[in-house]
Amino acid sequence: MQEIEITVKGLSYSQGKSGAYALILAEKEGKGRKLPVVIGGAEAQSIAVAMEKSVAPPRPLTHDTWFNMLQELGAVVEKVLIHRLVNGVFFASIHAITKEGTSLVFDSRPSDAVALAVRIPCPIFATEQILDAAGISEQEETAGDDLMSEEDEIEENSPVETIEELEALLEEAVENEDYELAARLRDRIEKLK
């Protein structure tokens, strides 16, 4: 199972009512694929706070507590690995080593693993299989832009939808983890606003 190093490229807010965010991870080197992972608002906030570094919350966030506990216990997190995708849901693991040299592997949601990784910092990896299955290549991204241009032409001739209808469709797309549709709907909503 080949592991590819990835980095946090950014966070994108879903315009729907669900409060979901897309965590965009990208290959550090290689084919330039991006991996969008839908995460919750609390995890998105935790990742953003850790990346910003200039913003310190008045009390530690959950991932700060984990980081502090690992430090006090003398455990070192070596890497985070996104290793499985089942029905659109990603699974990750946190790989650590104790001061005695014992290897530890903790099951985790990717959002929690990444929130911890950006605090430490430690490398983040995804398997080649995950990137093949769910990664978006630059060519697909460009093709998606072309598709959106064609859709824009179609939209001009289609009946006008309300922002509320579009937000409901966006929420449904996020729940179904149809990221391409969600991105197109988000853009349509922004145009209408």
N, C-alpha and C positions, 0 to 999 in steps of 0.2 A: 504494500500500500504506500504509494509515493505521496509525500507531504510537500505542499507548495506554500511558501511563506506569503502571507497576505498582510495588508495594513488597513487601518480605518481610513476610508476616503471621505466619509461624511455621514450626516444624518439628514433625513428628509421627513418633514411632518406630513401626515395624511390629513387632508382637508375634511375628511369625514368625521362623524361624531364619535368614532370608536377610540380616538386618542392614540392611534397606532403610529409608529414611526418606521421608516425603512433605514436600517443600518447598512451602509454601502461599504463593502470590503473589496479591496482590489489586490490583484497579484502584485507583488513587489517587483518581480522581474518575470520575463517570459512572454506569454501570449497576451497580456494586458486584459485578462478577463476580470469582470466585476461580479460580485456575489451580493445580491440584495437579500437582506434578512429582515422580516417584519418583527419588531420588538415593541414592548410596552413603553408607556410614557416615563415610568419611574426609572427603567433601565436606560432609556435614552438620556434622561436628565443626568444620571450618574456618569454615563460615558462622556457627555458634554462637559460636565464639571471637571472631570479628570483631565480631559484634553485641554481645557482652557487654562488650568493651573493657577490663574490669577484670582479665581473665584473660590473662596473657601466657605463652605456652608457652616453655619453656627454650631451644628452638631454633626457628628460623622454620619455619612450615608452608610447603608448596609455594606457596600463593597469596600468602604474605608475600614469598617470594622473587621471584615474578613482579612484585609491586608494587614491591619495591626495585629490580629491574632496570629497569622502566619509568621510575622516577624518575631513576635514574642516567643513562639514555639520553636523558632530557629529553622523553620521550613522554608525552602527556596522554590518558588514556582519557576520551572524551567521552560514551559511552553503551554499554550492553549491550542487545542486541536478540534476543528469542526470535522467530524468523521462520519456522520450518518444523516440520511435524509429519508424520512418515511412519510408518505402522504402529504408532502409539502412542509413537514416539520423538521427542522434541523436539530441535531444532537451534537453536543460538544463534550470535551473532557479537559480537566485541568491536571497537568502533570507536574508533580512536585517531588522534592527529595528532602528528607529530614536531615538534621545535623548529624545523625548516626549513619546516614547513607541509605536509608530505606526509601525505596521509590513508592510514591503514592499516586493514584489516579482517581480523580473525583468526577462523577457524572455531573453534567451541568447544562443549562441552557446556553446557547451561544451568547446571548446578551449579557448574562452574568459573567461568563468566562472572559468576554472582551472587556467588560467594565473593570474586572480585576486586572487584566493584562495591561490596560493603559495606565493603571496606577503604579505598577511594579517598576518599570516596564519589562515585559517579556515578549518573546516572539509569538505571533498568532499564525497558525497553519490551517489549511484545509486540504483534504485529500484530493488527489487528481480526479477521482470518481465524482466527488461533490462538485468540483468546478466544471467537469464535463456535463453533469446532469443539470445544474442550476445556474452555472456561470453565464454571464452575458459577454460575448466577445465584442470587440470594437466594430466589427463588420455588422453584427446583429444590432448594435446600438445605432449605427449609421442607417441600416435598413429600417429600423424603427422610426428614425427621423423622417425618412422618405415616406413611410407609411402614414405618419402623422400629417405630412403635407397633403397626401391624397385624401385623408380623412377630413382635413380642414376644408377642402373643396367640397366634399360631400356634405359636411355640416352646414355650409352656407345654403345649400338647397334643401336641407331637412327642416322639419318643424322645430321651432325653438323650444328647448326644454328649460324648466325653471332650475334655479340653483339648488333648491330643495330636492328636486328629482335627481339631479346629478350627484348631489351629496349622498343620497340614499344608494345610488348605483355604486358610488365610490366606496362606501362602507361595505357593501356586499362584495365588491372586488377584493378589498383588503382581507375580509373574513375568509374568502376563498383563496387567498394568496395569489391572485392573478395580478402580478405587479405591473405588467405592461398595460393592461386595461386601466388599472388604478392610476398610473402615471398620466395616461391620456385623459382620463376623466378629470384629474386634478388640474391639468393644463386648461381644459375647457372651462372649468369653474373659474380659474384665475382670469381667463379672457372675458368672461361675463361680468366679473366684478370690476 
